[in-house]
Amino acid sequence: MSLQEIVVTGIIKPDGTLDLDQKTNLAPGRVTVVLRQESEAPTPREDWWQFMQRTRRELEAAGSRFMNEQEVSAHIEWLREGDPIDDLLQEAVEDRAGRERP
């Protein structure tokens, strides 16, 4: 029996299991695994809030417009208003249910 050696990359998950990037073509059975870290995991340069602030600055610099407090309030009120189409559909459902009852 000849021994075969292949190199497959993968990721070690936080729970310690190994997730291979591709399926191996080795026959089922015991194997020896040698792990070599490719590179250090990059440390985040900014947290979530810093990312949001930076992104907003970049969008504003590019000419994007954001709603002010008054516009946000008006939009929320618009969302809370009844929808005439939904009202018509609800009436149709109720009308049909009323006709189907003996």
Helices and strands as residue ranges (DSSP letters): E 10-12, E 18-20, H 48-61, H 69-80, H 84-100
